[in-house]
Amino acid sequence: MADADAPVDLMNRDPNDLNGHLQVTFQDILAEPEHAHSADCVWINSYKCYTCSKNLCYKILTYLCGIIVAFCWGCEFAAIAFNHVWIATPGFKACEIDLICCKRYYSTCLHCVLDPCCEAFGLLFSAFKKD
């Protein structure tokens, strides 16, 4: 697990490129084709309006919800880790141990049925030797 006291990189907040697909800049959302341009002042002010409103809304949402949502996700992944450590992995191990008997029984049955057949076919086809 990551150390909670480790310094946080405030410059590169997505070092593993988890959200590289999230393209929300003005140029990624709005584009005018070659022969359908608005007036320059409209395009420039649209850019400013879009960028400011996106940044402001994002900051407000993170101020209001970011810590709470991070807490909820922390609890969620703690519960997942707890489930795997204390329930799923021991359960799979118990199932694996319990099924060893079935595996031996199945293997014995297959050997009892298939081994004589394979030996018989082996003897049958060994008569057809190529000279």
N, CA, C and O atoms as a MOPAC input file, in Angstrom:
PM7 MOZYME 1SCF
protein

 N      0.83900 1    -1.18800 1     0.00000 1
 C      0.00000 1     0.00000 1     0.00000 1
 C      0.88000 1     1.24500 1     0.00000 1
 O      2.00500 1     1.23400 1     0.49800 1
 N      0.35200 1     2.28900 1    -0.55600 1
 C      1.08600 1     3.55000 1    -0.61600 1
 C      1.16300 1     4.15800 1     0.77600 1
 O      0.22700 1     4.05800 1     1.56900 1
 N      2.27900 1     4.78200 1     1.05100 1
 C      2.46900 1     5.42000 1     2.34200 1
 C      1.71900 1     6.74500 1     2.35000 1
 O      1.90800 1     7.57900 1     1.46500 1
 N      0.86700 1     6.93600 1     3.35800 1
 C      0.06300 1     8.16000 1     3.44500 1
 C      0.93600 1     9.38100 1     3.71000 1
 O      0.52400 1    10.50900 1     3.44000 1
 N      2.13800 1     9.16200 1     4.23700 1
 C      3.03000 1    10.28100 1     4.54500 1
 C      3.94800 1    10.62700 1     3.37400 1
 O      4.71000 1    11.58900 1     3.45700 1
 N      3.88800 1     9.86200 1     2.28800 1
 C      4.73100 1    10.14000 1     1.12400 1
 C      4.30600 1    11.46900 1     0.50800 1
 O      3.12100 1    11.80200 1     0.51700 1
 N      5.25900 1    12.23100 1    -0.02500 1
 C      4.89700 1    13.52100 1    -0.62900 1
 C      4.04300 1    13.33200 1    -1.87700 1
 O      4.23100 1    12.38000 1    -2.63500 1
 N      3.11200 1    14.24200 1    -2.07800 1
 C      2.22000 1    14.19800 1    -3.22700 1
 C      2.81400 1    15.05200 1    -4.33100 1
 O      3.21900 1    16.19100 1    -4.09500 1
 N      2.86700 1    14.50300 1    -5.53600 1
 C      3.37600 1    15.24200 1    -6.69000 1
 C      2.27600 1    16.17900 1    -7.17600 1
 O      1.29700 1    15.73600 1    -7.77800 1
 N      2.43800 1    17.47100 1    -6.91600 1
 C      1.41600 1    18.44300 1    -7.29500 1
 C      1.51900 1    18.87600 1    -8.74700 1
 O      0.60200 1    19.51700 1    -9.26000 1
 N      2.61200 1    18.54300 1    -9.42200 1
 C      2.75400 1    18.92100 1   -10.82800 1
 C      2.15000 1    17.84800 1   -11.73900 1
 O      1.35900 1    18.16400 1   -12.62800 1
 N      2.51700 1    16.59000 1   -11.52300 1
 C      2.01400 1    15.48600 1   -12.34500 1
 C      1.02000 1    14.69400 1   -11.50400 1
 O      1.41100 1    13.80000 1   -10.75400 1
 N     -0.25100 1    15.01700 1   -11.62800 1
 C     -1.27700 1    14.39300 1   -10.79300 1
 C     -1.86200 1    13.13100 1   -11.42100 1
 O     -2.73700 1    12.49900 1   -10.82900 1
 N     -1.40300 1    12.76300 1   -12.58500 1
 C     -1.83800 1    11.53100 1   -13.24100 1
 C     -0.61400 1    10.81600 1   -13.80900 1
 O     -0.49700 1    10.66000 1   -15.02400 1
 N      0.31100 1    10.37600 1   -12.92300 1
 C      1.56900 1     9.79700 1   -13.40400 1
 C      1.38500 1     8.48300 1   -14.16700 1
 O      2.23200 1     8.13100 1   -14.98700 1
 N      0.30700 1     7.76100 1   -13.91500 1
 C      0.05800 1     6.48900 1   -14.59700 1
 C     -0.89300 1     6.63900 1   -15.78200 1
 O     -1.32800 1     5.64400 1   -16.36400 1
 N     -1.21100 1     7.86600 1   -16.13400 1
 C     -2.07300 1     8.17900 1   -17.27600 1
 C     -3.41300 1     7.43900 1   -17.20600 1
 O     -3.88700 1     6.88800 1   -18.19900 1
 N     -4.01100 1     7.43800 1   -16.00800 1
 C     -5.30800 1     6.78700 1   -15.81800 1
 C     -6.41900 1     7.51600 1   -16.56000 1
 O     -7.37400 1     6.88900 1   -17.01800 1
 N     -6.30200 1     8.82400 1   -16.68100 1
 C     -7.35000 1     9.61800 1   -17.31400 1
 C     -6.85600 1    10.30200 1   -18.58300 1
 O     -7.29400 1    11.40400 1   -18.91400 1
 N     -5.95500 1     9.65200 1   -19.28000 1
 C     -5.45100 1    10.20200 1   -20.53900 1
 C     -6.54100 1    10.30900 1   -21.59400 1
 O     -6.43400 1    11.11400 1   -22.51900 1
 N     -7.57700 1     9.51300 1   -21.46300 1
 C     -8.68500 1     9.52600 1   -22.41700 1
 C     -9.61700 1    10.71100 1   -22.20000 1
 O    -10.44200 1    11.01900 1   -23.06000 1
 N     -9.49200 1    11.36300 1   -21.08000 1
 C    -10.40100 1    12.44900 1   -20.71900 1
 C     -9.92200 1    13.74300 1   -21.37300 1
 O     -9.10400 1    14.47400 1   -20.81600 1
 N    -10.44200 1    14.00500 1   -22.54800 1
 C    -10.05900 1    15.19300 1   -23.30500 1
 C    -11.16300 1    16.23600 1   -23.15700 1
 O    -12.24400 1    16.08200 1   -23.72500 1
 N    -10.89700 1    17.28500 1   -22.40500 1
 C    -11.94000 1    18.28500 1   -22.14900 1
 C    -11.48500 1    19.71600 1   -22.43700 1
 O    -12.12100 1    20.66800 1   -21.98300 1
 N    -10.41000 1    19.87500 1   -23.17500 1
 C    -10.01400 1    21.22800 1   -23.53800 1
 C    -10.94600 1    21.74600 1   -24.63000 1
 O    -11.63300 1    20.96300 1   -25.28700 1
 N    -10.96900 1    23.04400 1   -24.82100 1
 C    -11.85000 1    23.68800 1   -25.79600 1
 C    -11.67600 1    23.07300 1   -27.18300 1
 O    -12.65800 1    22.79100 1   -27.86900 1
 N    -10.42200 1    22.86700 1   -27.59500 1
 C    -10.14000 1    22.33500 1   -28.92200 1
 C    -10.60600 1    20.88500 1   -29.07500 1
 O    -10.86900 1    20.43600 1   -30.19100 1
 N    -10.70900 1    20.14800 1   -27.96200 1
 C    -11.17500 1    18.76200 1   -28.01500 1
 C    -12.69500 1    18.67100 1   -28.06600 1
 O    -13.23800 1    17.64800 1   -28.48300 1
 N    -13.38200 1    19.71800 1   -27.65000 1
 C    -14.84800 1    19.68900 1   -27.56200 1
 C    -15.50600 1    20.45700 1   -28.70000 1
 O    -16.45500 1    19.96700 1   -29.31100 1
 N    -15.01100 1    21.65100 1   -28.98800 1
 C    -15.62900 1    22.50800 1   -30.00500 1
 C    -14.67000 1    22.74000 1   -31.16800 1
 O    -13.47900 1    22.98800 1   -30.98000 1
 N    -15.21900 1    22.65100 1   -32.36100 1
 C    -14.40600 1    22.89900 1   -33.55900 1
 C    -15.32700 1    23.35700 1   -34.68200 1
 O    -16.42100 1    22.82300 1   -34.86600 1
 N    -14.87300 1    24.33600 1   -35.41600 1
 C    -15.63700 1    24.83000 1   -36.56500 1
 C    -14.98300 1    24.33900 1   -37.84200 1
 O    -13.76800 1    24.45500 1   -38.00400 1
 N    -15.78100 1    23.79000 1   -38.75300 1
 C    -15.19800 1    23.34300 1   -40.02200 1
 C    -14.71700 1    24.52900 1   -40.85300 1
 O    -15.02500 1    25.68000 1   -40.54500 1
 N    -13.98200 1    24.24600 1   -41.87900 1
 C    -13.32600 1    25.26500 1   -42.70900 1
 C    -14.26600 1    26.37500 1   -43.19100 1
 O    -13.90600 1    27.54900 1   -43.11300 1
 N    -15.43000 1    26.04300 1   -43.67300 1
 C    -16.30400 1    27.05300 1   -44.27800 1
 C    -17.45200 1    27.47800 1   -43.37100 1
 O    -18.46300 1    27.99100 1   -43.85200 1
 N    -17.30900 1    27.27300 1   -42.08900 1
 C    -18.36700 1    27.67300 1   -41.16100 1
 C    -17.72500 1    28.27400 1   -39.91100 1
 O    -17.78900 1    27.70100 1   -38.82300 1
 N    -17.10900 1    29.43600 1   -40.09100 1
 C    -16.45000 1    30.10100 1   -38.97500 1
 C    -17.33800 1    31.21300 1   -38.42900 1
 O    -17.97000 1    31.96700 1   -39.17000 1
 N    -17.35700 1    31.27800 1   -37.09300 1
 C    -18.05600 1    32.40900 1   -36.47100 1
 C    -17.10000 1    33.60900 1   -36.47000 1
 O    -15.94200 1    33.49400 1   -36.87400 1
 N    -17.59500 1    34.73900 1   -36.01800 1
 C    -16.74100 1    35.93100 1   -35.92400 1
 C    -15.61800 1    35.64800 1   -34.92700 1
 O    -15.80200 1    34.91000 1   -33.95900 1
 N    -14.47200 1    36.23800 1   -35.17700 1
 C    -13.30700 1    36.00700 1   -34.32000 1
 C    -13.59900 1    36.33900 1   -32.86200 1
 O    -13.19000 1    35.60000 1   -31.96700 1
 N    -14.30600 1    37.45000 1   -32.61200 1
 C    -14.57700 1    37.84000 1   -31.22700 1
 C    -15.48000 1    36.79900 1   -30.54100 1
 O    -15.34600 1    36.56800 1   -29.33900 1
 N    -16.39700 1    36.17100 1   -31.29400 1
 C    -17.25800 1    35.12800 1   -30.72500 1
 C    -16.42600 1    33.90500 1   -30.37300 1
 O    -16.58000 1    33.33100 1   -29.29500 1
 N    -15.55400 1    33.51300 1   -31.27600 1
 C    -14.72700 1    32.32800 1   -31.04500 1
 C    -13.77300 1    32.53800 1   -29.86000 1
 O    -13.61800 1    31.65100 1   -29.02100 1
 N    -13.14700 1    33.69700 1   -29.79900 1
 C    -12.21400 1    34.00200 1   -28.70200 1
 C    -12.94800 1    34.03800 1   -27.36900 1
 O    -12.48200 1    33.45800 1   -26.38900 1
 N    -14.09100 1    34.71300 1   -27.32400 1
 C    -14.84500 1    34.80000 1   -26.07100 1
 C    -15.50200 1    33.46800 1   -25.69900 1
 O    -15.68100 1    33.17100 1   -24.51800 1
 N    -15.85100 1    32.68600 1   -26.68500 1
 C    -16.37000 1    31.33600 1   -26.40400 1
 C    -15.29000 1    30.50000 1   -25.73500 1
 O    -15.55700 1    29.76200 1   -24.78600 1
 N    -14.07300 1    30.62300 1   -26.23800 1
 C    -12.94400 1    29.91600 1   -25.63900 1
 C    -12.76500 1    30.33100 1   -24.18000 1
 O    -12.63200 1    29.48100 1   -23.30100 1
 N    -12.76200 1    31.63500 1   -23.92800 1
 C    -12.58000 1    32.13900 1   -22.56100 1
 C    -13.71500 1    31.69000 1   -21.65500 1
 O    -13.48100 1    31.26500 1   -20.52400 1
 N    -14.94900 1    31.78200 1   -22.15100 1
 C    -16.11900 1    31.39300 1   -21.37100 1
 C    -16.08500 1    29.90100 1   -21.04200 1
 O    -16.31700 1    29.50800 1   -19.89800 1
 N    -15.79500 1    29.07500 1   -22.04500 1
 C    -15.73500 1    27.62700 1   -21.84200 1
 C    -14.65900 1    27.27500 1   -20.81700 1
 O    -14.90700 1    26.52700 1   -19.87100 1
 N    -13.46200 1    27.82500 1   -21.01900 1
 C    -12.34100 1    27.49700 1   -20.14000 1
 C    -12.60100 1    27.95000 1   -18.70800 1
 O    -12.37500 1    27.19000 1   -17.76700 1
 N    -13.06700 1    29.16600 1   -18.54000 1
 C    -13.32800 1    29.68500 1   -17.19400 1
 C    -14.44000 1    28.89600 1   -16.50100 1
 O    -14.30300 1    28.53100 1   -15.33300 1
 N    -15.53600 1    28.63300 1   -17.20900 1
 C    -16.64500 1    27.91800 1   -16.57800 1
 C    -16.26000 1    26.48100 1   -16.25000 1
 O    -16.64300 1    25.96800 1   -15.19900 1
 N    -15.51600 1    25.82900 1   -17.12500 1
 C    -15.06800 1    24.46000 1   -16.85500 1
 C    -14.16900 1    24.42900 1   -15.62600 1
 O    -14.35000 1    23.59600 1   -14.73800 1
 N    -13.20000 1    25.33900 1   -15.57600 1
 C    -12.28100 1    25.37800 1   -14.43200 1
 C    -13.00200 1    25.74200 1   -13.13900 1
 O    -12.75200 1    25.13600 1   -12.09700 1
 N    -13.89300 1    26.72700 1   -13.20000 1
 C    -14.62100 1    27.15100 1   -12.00600 1
 C    -15.52300 1    26.03200 1   -11.49100 1
 O    -15.51500 1    25.72600 1   -10.29900 1
 N    -16.29200 1    25.43000 1   -12.37500 1
 C    -17.18800 1    24.33900 1   -11.96500 1
 C    -16.39800 1    23.16600 1   -11.40400 1
 O    -16.79000 1    22.57300 1   -10.39900 1
 N    -15.29400 1    22.83200 1   -12.04900 1
 C    -14.47200 1    21.71900 1   -11.56300 1
 C    -13.94100 1    22.01800 1   -10.16200 1
 O    -13.97900 1    21.16200 1    -9.27900 1
 N    -13.44700 1    23.24100 1    -9.96900 1
 C    -12.92100 1    23.60600 1    -8.64900 1
 C    -14.02300 1    23.59000 1    -7.58700 1
 O    -13.80900 1    23.09200 1    -6.48200 1
 N    -15.19400 1    24.13000 1    -7.91200 1
 C    -16.30200 1    24.12600 1    -6.95200 1
 C    -16.68800 1    22.69400 1    -6.59300 1
 O    -16.86400 1    22.36400 1    -5.42000 1
 N    -16.81700 1    21.84600 1    -7.61900 1
 C    -17.16600 1    20.44800 1    -7.35000 1
 C    -16.10900 1    19.74600 1    -6.50500 1
 O    -16.44200 1    18.96900 1    -5.61000 1
 N    -14.83400 1    20.01900 1    -6.78800 1
 C    -13.79300 1    19.36800 1    -5.98800 1
 C    -13.77200 1    19.91000 1    -4.56400 1
 O    -13.54100 1    19.15200 1    -3.62200 1
 N    -14.00800 1    21.20300 1    -4.39200 1
 C    -14.07900 1    21.76200 1    -3.03200 1
 C    -15.23900 1    21.15600 1    -2.24800 1
 O    -15.09100 1    20.81000 1    -1.07600 1
 N    -16.38300 1    21.03200 1    -2.89300 1
 C    -17.57000 1    20.53100 1    -2.20700 1
 C    -17.55900 1    19.01500 1    -2.02000 1
 O    -17.99800 1    18.51200 1    -0.98600 1
 N    -17.06000 1    18.29100 1    -3.01700 1
 C    -17.22700 1    16.83200 1    -3.01400 1
 C    -15.92800 1    16.03300 1    -3.03200 1
 O    -15.93900 1    14.84800 1    -2.69700 1
 N    -14.82500 1    16.63800 1    -3.40700 1
 C    -13.59300 1    15.88700 1    -3.63400 1
 C    -13.14000 1    15.05700 1    -2.45400 1
 O    -12.83500 1    13.87400 1    -2.61100 1
 N    -13.09000 1    15.64800 1    -1.28400 1
 C    -12.60800 1    14.92900 1    -0.10300 1
 C    -13.58800 1    13.82900 1     0.29000 1
 O    -13.17400 1    12.73100 1     0.66200 1
 N    -14.87600 1    14.11900 1     0.21000 1
 C    -15.89100 1    13.11700 1     0.56400 1
 C    -15.84600 1    11.94800 1    -0.42000 1
 O    -15.89100 1    10.78800 1    -0.01100 1
 N    -15.75800 1    12.25300 1    -1.70800 1
 C    -15.69900 1    11.19200 1    -2.71800 1
 C    -14.41400 1    10.38000 1    -2.55500 1
 O    -14.44400 1     9.15400 1    -2.66400 1
 N    -13.28600 1    11.04500 1    -2.29500 1
 C    -12.02300 1    10.33200 1    -2.07100 1
 C    -12.14600 1     9.42000 1    -0.84800 1
 O    -11.65500 1     8.29100 1    -0.86200 1
 N    -12.79400 1     9.90400 1     0.19900 1
 C    -13.02300 1     9.08400 1     1.39300 1
 C    -13.86000 1     7.85200 1     1.04000 1
 O    -13.53900 1     6.74100 1     1.45900 1
 N    -14.93100 1     8.05100 1     0.26900 1
 C    -15.80100 1     6.93100 1    -0.12900 1
 C    -15.03700 1     5.90300 1    -0.95600 1
 O    -15.17300 1     4.69900 1    -0.74200 1
 N    -14.22300 1     6.38900 1    -1.91300 1
 C    -13.44100 1     5.45300 1    -2.72700 1
 C    -12.38400 1     4.75000 1    -1.88400 1
 O    -12.10100 1     3.57100 1    -2.09900 1
 N    -11.80200 1     5.46200 1    -0.93200 1
 C    -10.84500 1     4.82300 1    -0.02400 1
 C    -11.50500 1     3.69000 1     0.75000 1
 O    -10.93200 1     2.61100 1     0.89500 1
 N    -12.72300 1     3.94300 1     1.25000 1
 C    -13.47400 1     2.90100 1     1.96300 1
 C    -13.81500 1     1.74000 1     1.03300 1
 O    -13.72400 1     0.57600 1     1.42200 1
 N    -14.20500 1     2.06300 1    -0.19100 1
 C    -14.55300 1     1.01900 1    -1.16300 1
 C    -13.36600 1     0.09700 1    -1.43600 1
 O    -13.50700 1    -1.12500 1    -1.40400 1
 N    -12.20000 1     0.68100 1    -1.70200 1
 C    -11.04300 1    -0.15500 1    -2.01100 1
 C    -10.50100 1    -0.84800 1    -0.76900 1
 O     -9.90600 1    -1.92100 1    -0.87500 1
 N    -10.69300 1    -0.25800 1     0.39900 1
 C    -10.33900 1    -0.95400 1     1.64700 1
 C    -11.23500 1    -2.17600 1     1.82300 1
 O    -10.76300 1    -3.23900 1     2.22900 1
 N    -12.52900 1    -2.03100 1     1.52000 1
 C    -13.45700 1    -3.16100 1     1.62300 1
 C    -13.10500 1    -4.25200 1     0.61000 1
 O    -13.18600 1    -5.44200 1     0.91600 1
 N    -12.71500 1    -3.84000 1    -0.59100 1
 C    -12.30700 1    -4.83300 1    -1.60400 1
 C    -11.06200 1    -5.58000 1    -1.12500 1
 O    -10.99800 1    -6.80600 1    -1.21200 1
 N    -10.07600 1    -4.84100 1    -0.62000 1
 C     -8.85600 1    -5.48200 1    -0.11800 1
 C     -9.18800 1    -6.41100 1     1.04700 1
 O     -8.68000 1    -7.53000 1     1.11000 1
 N    -10.03800 1    -5.95400 1     1.96900 1
 C    -10.45200 1    -6.77700 1     3.10300 1
 C    -11.11700 1    -8.06100 1     2.60300 1
 O    -10.81500 1    -9.15200 1     3.08500 1
 N    -12.02300 1    -7.92100 1     1.63400 1
 C    -12.72600 1    -9.07900 1     1.08600 1
 C    -11.74800 1   -10.08300 1     0.48400 1
 O    -11.87500 1   -11.28700 1     0.70800 1
 N    -10.78300 1    -9.59700 1    -0.27200 1
 C     -9.83300 1   -10.51800 1    -0.89100 1
 C     -8.93300 1   -11.18300 1     0.13600 1
 O     -8.66400 1   -12.38100 1     0.04900 1
 N     -8.46200 1   -10.40100 1     1.11900 1
 C     -7.53500 1   -10.94600 1     2.10900 1
 C     -8.24300 1   -11.91500 1     3.05700 1
 O     -7.71500 1   -12.98900 1     3.34600 1
 N     -9.41500 1   -11.55200 1     3.53800 1
 C    -10.05400 1   -12.30700 1     4.60700 1
 C    -11.16800 1   -13.24900 1     4.15400 1
 O    -11.56200 1   -14.13100 1     4.91600 1
 N    -11.68900 1   -13.08600 1     2.92600 1
 C    -12.81400 1   -13.91700 1     2.49700 1
 C    -12.49600 1   -14.67800 1     1.20800 1
 O    -12.51000 1   -15.90900 1     1.20300 1
 N    -12.21400 1   -13.97400 1     0.13300 1
 C    -12.07800 1   -14.62000 1    -1.17500 1
 C    -10.89400 1   -15.57800 1    -1.24000 1
 O    -11.06600 1   -16.74100 1    -1.60500 1
 N     -9.70100 1   -15.11300 1    -0.89300 1
 C     -8.51900 1   -15.96300 1    -1.00500 1
 C     -8.60300 1   -17.18500 1    -0.09800 1
 O     -8.33600 1   -18.29300 1    -0.56300 1
 N     -8.96600 1   -17.03300 1     1.19200 1
 C     -9.12500 1   -18.24200 1     2.01100 1
 C    -10.23900 1   -19.16400 1     1.48400 1
 O    -10.12300 1   -20.38700 1     1.55700 1
 N    -11.30900 1   -18.57000 1     0.95600 1
 C    -12.38700 1   -19.38700 1     0.39400 1
 C    -11.92200 1   -20.20300 1    -0.79200 1
 O    -12.24400 1   -21.38600 1    -0.90000 1
 N    -11.15500 1   -19.57000 1    -1.69900 1
 C    -10.61100 1   -20.29800 1    -2.84400 1
 C     -9.66000 1   -21.39800 1    -2.39000 1
 O     -9.65500 1   -22.49400 1    -2.95000 1
 N     -8.85900 1   -21.10200 1    -1.37900 1
 C     -7.92000 1   -22.10700 1    -0.87000 1
 C     -8.67900 1   -23.28300 1    -0.26500 1
 O     -8.30800 1   -24.43500 1    -0.49000 1
 N     -9.73900 1   -23.01100 1     0.50200 1
 C    -10.54500 1   -24.07800 1     1.08900 1
 C    -11.19400 1   -24.92000 1    -0.01100 1
 O    -11.22800 1   -26.14700 1     0.07600 1
 N    -11.70500 1   -24.25700 1    -1.03500 1
 C    -12.31900 1   -24.95800 1    -2.16600 1
 C    -11.28700 1   -25.82600 1    -2.87400 1
 O    -11.57600 1   -26.96400 1    -3.24400 1
 N    -10.09400 1   -25.29300 1    -3.06100 1
 C     -9.01900 1   -26.03800 1    -3.71700 1
 C     -8.67000 1   -27.28600 1    -2.90900 1
 O     -8.50000 1   -28.36300 1    -3.48000 1
 N     -8.56200 1   -27.15000 1    -1.59800 1
 C     -8.24500 1   -28.28700 1    -0.72700 1
 C     -9.36900 1   -29.32100 1    -0.77200 1
 O     -9.11700 1   -30.52300 1    -0.85800 1
 N    -10.62700 1   -28.83400 1    -0.71200 1
 C    -11.76800 1   -29.74500 1    -0.75000 1
 C    -11.86800 1   -30.49900 1    -2.06600 1
 O    -12.29500 1   -31.65300 1    -2.08400 1
 N    -11.48500 1   -29.87000 1    -3.15800 1
 C    -11.61800 1   -30.49400 1    -4.47500 1
 C    -10.49100 1   -31.45700 1    -4.81500 1
 O    -10.54500 1   -32.13000 1    -5.84500 1
 N     -9.47500 1   -31.53400 1    -3.97100 1
 C     -8.38500 1   -32.48300 1    -4.22300 1
 C     -8.92800 1   -33.90300 1    -4.25700 1
 O     -8.49800 1   -34.71100 1    -5.08000 1
 N     -9.87900 1   -34.21800 1    -3.36400 1
 C    -10.48700 1   -35.55600 1    -3.35600 1
 C    -11.20700 1   -35.82600 1    -4.67500 1
 O    -11.08100 1   -36.91200 1    -5.23900 1
 N    -11.95600 1   -34.85000 1    -5.16500 1
 C    -12.66600 1   -35.00000 1    -6.43900 1
 C    -11.67500 1   -35.18800 1    -7.57700 1
 O    -11.90100 1   -35.99200 1    -8.48100 1
 N    -10.59400 1   -34.45500 1    -7.53000 1
 C     -9.58000 1   -34.56200 1    -8.57300 1
 C     -8.98000 1   -35.96600 1    -8.59300 1
 O     -8.80000 1   -36.54800 1    -9.66300 1
 N     -8.67100 1   -36.51200 1    -7.42000 1
 C     -8.10200 1   -37.86300 1    -7.34700 1
 C     -9.11300 1   -38.89600 1    -7.84600 1
 O     -8.75600 1   -39.80900 1    -8.59100 1
 N    -10.36700 1   -38.74900 1    -7.43500 1
 C    -11.41100 1   -39.68300 1    -7.85900 1
 C    -11.58800 1   -39.63300 1    -9.37000 1
 O    -11.63700 1   -40.67500 1   -10.02400 1
 N    -11.68300 1   -38.43300 1    -9.92700 1
 C    -11.85500 1   -38.24700 1   -11.37100 1
 C    -10.65900 1   -38.81100 1   -12.12400 1
 O    -10.82400 1   -39.47900 1   -13.14500 1
 N     -9.46900 1   -38.54700 1   -11.63000 1
 C     -8.24600 1   -39.03000 1   -12.27400 1
 C     -8.20400 1   -40.55600 1   -12.25300 1
 O     -7.83200 1   -41.17700 1   -13.24900 1
 N     -8.58300 1   -41.16800 1   -11.12600 1
 C     -8.60400 1   -42.63000 1   -11.01800 1
 C     -9.60500 1   -43.23100 1   -11.99700 1
 O     -9.30100 1   -44.21400 1   -12.67200 1
 N    -10.80200 1   -42.64300 1   -12.07900 1
 C    -11.82000 1   -43.13200 1   -13.01400 1
 C    -11.34000 1   -43.04000 1   -14.45600 1
 O    -11.52000 1   -43.97700 1   -15.23400 1
 N    -10.73000 1   -41.91600 1   -14.81200 1
 C    -10.22200 1   -41.76400 1   -16.17400 1
 C     -9.14700 1   -42.79000 1   -16.48700 1
 O     -9.13600 1   -43.36900 1   -17.57400 1
 N     -8.23900 1   -43.02000 1   -15.53700 1
 C     -7.18100 1   -44.00900 1   -15.76800 1
 C     -7.75700 1   -45.41000 1   -15.89300 1
 O     -7.28900 1   -46.19800 1   -16.71400 1
 N     -8.77000 1   -45.73400 1   -15.08800 1
 C     -9.37800 1   -47.06500 1   -15.15300 1
 C    -10.08600 1   -47.29800 1   -16.48600 1
 O    -10.08700 1   -48.41600 1   -17.00200 1
 N    -10.68900 1   -46.24300 1   -17.04700 1
 C    -11.43900 1   -46.39300 1   -18.29000 1
 C    -10.54300 1   -46.20000 1   -19.51300 1
 O    -10.58700 1   -46.99700 1   -20.45000 1
 N     -9.74400 1   -45.16000 1   -19.50500 1
 C     -8.98900 1   -44.80700 1   -20.70900 1
 C     -7.67900 1   -45.57600 1   -20.87800 1
 O     -7.28500 1   -45.86100 1   -22.00800 1
 N     -7.00000 1   -45.91500 1   -19.79200 1
 C     -5.70900 1   -46.60700 1   -19.91600 1
 C     -5.84500 1   -47.92900 1   -20.67600 1
 O     -5.05200 1   -48.18400 1   -21.58200 1
 N     -6.82600 1   -48.77900 1   -20.33800 1
 C     -6.95100 1   -50.02900 1   -21.11900 1
 C     -7.27800 1   -49.77500 1   -22.59400 1
 O     -6.78400 1   -50.47700 1   -23.47600 1
 N     -8.11800 1   -48.76100 1   -22.85300 1
 C     -8.45200 1   -48.45000 1   -24.25000 1
 C     -7.21800 1   -47.97100 1   -25.00900 1
 O     -6.97200 1   -48.38800 1   -26.14100 1
 N     -6.45700 1   -47.10600 1   -24.38400 1
 C     -5.24900 1   -46.58000 1   -25.04300 1
 C     -4.22800 1   -47.68900 1   -25.27200 1
 O     -3.57900 1   -47.73200 1   -26.31700 1
 N     -4.08600 1   -48.58700 1   -24.29700 1
 C     -3.15900 1   -49.71300 1   -24.47600 1
 C     -3.62600 1   -50.61900 1   -25.61300 1
 O     -2.82100 1   -51.07900 1   -26.42200 1
 N     -4.93200 1   -50.86900 1   -25.66600 1
 C     -5.46900 1   -51.73700 1   -26.72500 1
 C     -5.24200 1   -51.10500 1   -28.09800 1
 O     -4.80700 1   -51.78500 1   -29.02800 1
 N     -5.52800 1   -49.82700 1   -28.22800 1
 C     -5.30800 1   -49.15900 1   -29.51400 1
 C     -3.81800 1   -49.10800 1   -29.84900 1
 O     -3.43500 1   -49.22600 1   -31.01300 1
 N     -2.98700 1   -48.93300 1   -28.83500 1
 C     -1.54200 1   -48.93900 1   -29.06100 1
 C     -1.06900 1   -50.27300 1   -29.60400 1
 O     -0.27200 1   -50.31800 1   -30.54100 1
 N     -1.56800 1   -51.38900 1   -29.00800 1
 C     -1.20100 1   -52.72100 1   -29.49600 1
 C     -1.76000 1   -52.96600 1   -30.89200 1
 O     -1.10000 1   -53.57000 1   -31.73600 1
 N     -2.98500 1   -52.49100 1   -31.12900 1
 C     -3.60100 1   -52.67300 1   -32.43800 1
 C     -2.81500 1   -51.96300 1   -33.52200 1
 O     -2.52300 1   -52.54300 1   -34.56800 1
 N     -2.47100 1   -50.70700 1   -33.27400 1
 C     -1.75800 1   -49.94700 1   -34.29800 1
 C     -0.27200 1   -50.28000 1   -34.37400 1
 O      0.38000 1   -49.94700 1   -35.36400 1
 N      0.26700 1   -50.92100 1   -33.36000 1
 C      1.68700 1   -51.28900 1   -33.44100 1
 C      1.91300 1   -52.40100 1   -34.45700 1
 O      3.03300 1   -52.61600 1   -34.91900 1
 N      0.83300 1   -53.10800 1   -34.80000 1
 C      0.93000 1   -54.15300 1   -35.82200 1
 C      1.16300 1   -53.56300 1   -37.20200 1
 O      1.69400 1   -54.24200 1   -38.08100 1
 N      0.77700 1   -52.32000 1   -37.40600 1
 C      0.95700 1   -51.65900 1   -38.69800 1
 C      2.24800 1   -50.87300 1   -38.72600 1
 O      2.24900 1   -49.64200 1   -38.74900 1
 N      3.33500 1   -51.59900 1   -38.72300 1
 C      4.65500 1   -50.94300 1   -38.74500 1
 C      5.08400 1   -50.70000 1   -40.17300 1
 O      4.88200 1   -51.53900 1   -41.05000 1
 N      5.66700 1   -49.56600 1   -40.39100 1
 C      6.17600 1   -49.21600 1   -41.70900 1
 C      7.57300 1   -49.76600 1   -41.85700 1
 O      8.43200 1   -49.56500 1   -40.99800 1
 N      7.78800 1   -50.45300 1   -42.94100 1
 C      9.11400 1   -51.07200 1   -43.16400 1
 C     10.07100 1   -50.13300 1   -43.81400 1
 O     11.21900 1   -50.49800 1   -44.06700 1

